[in-house]
Amino acid sequence: MFRKIILHKKYFYDFYESQTEKVKDKIDYVLDLIRKVQRVPETFLKHLEGTAGLYEIRVKSGTNIFRIFCFFDEGKLVVLINAFHKKTQKTPKGDLELALRLKEEYFKEKENGK
């Protein structure tokens, strides 16, 4: 196993639980790939340009596209934050802002020993 995956808060969990079993299976497949493959293809994990270390996990199920925001901590720990169903070419500004805020919150809480 190359990476460990954890959740910060419950945004991703709430999103995941609201999906169909087919979508959950696809998300599980991609997360398992991220855990086990040393070099994850950009098809599944891509750095978001213009952000300091924010990535998106890319999941496609049929014609539906989903994005899960995440970041790395200590190199091999992937922290999942929020996710959304992608319906347009551009990443929704509110989802991106939430992801950046949650990343900052995570590191502040870690620094303060929470």
C-alpha positions, 0 to 999 in steps of 0.5 A: 500500500502506497498511501493511506486515505482519511477524511476531514470532517464529514463532507465527503462522507455525506456526499458518498452516502447520498450516491447510488451503489454503482457510483459508490462502487466506482468511487471505491475502485478509484480510492483503492487504486490511489491507495495501491498504485505508486504512480496514479494516472492523471485520469484519476488524480490531478493537481488543481492549477493555481492552488497550493497542493489541492488535488481532485480525484476524478471519478466517472460512472456512465455519463456522470462525472464526480470530483473529490477534493483532497490533499496530501499530508506527510507525503503518503496520507491523502485527506479527502474533503468535499466532493461534487457531481460535475455538471459543467466544464468549470469547477464550481467556485463555491466547492473550490473555496470550501475545499481550500478552507477545509484544507487550511482548517485541517492544518490549523487543527493539526498544528493545535493538536486537535 
